[in-house]
């Protein structure tokens, strides 16, 4: 069976080993410039939990907080699935170009199949 973890803050955005020094992206919002490093769980707090996720075979972690859609993967195959907001959408200039999630408001549909052994998910944009 699959194990899912849900929380507000993402454990990581792009890479499970990222830290404040390696993240250069900024998400402009009105007159603020919010660094990407303000959106994830700090590495010092993330390490032990990621070890536990690997030990227990966590399939995917779902979160929000980033105000953008993003799907990444850990070194042990856990999906980090970040769903954007229903409010203000931000756009980081640090997001790699090969991340193809839409930059719109919406919801994520998740379908658990094969008696919990597999998941499919898709982001559905909502009308403005």
Helices and strands as residue ranges (DSSP letters): E 4-6, E 26-29, E 32-35, G 36-38, H 43-56, E 60-63, E 70-73, E 79-82, E 106-113, G 114-116, E 118-125
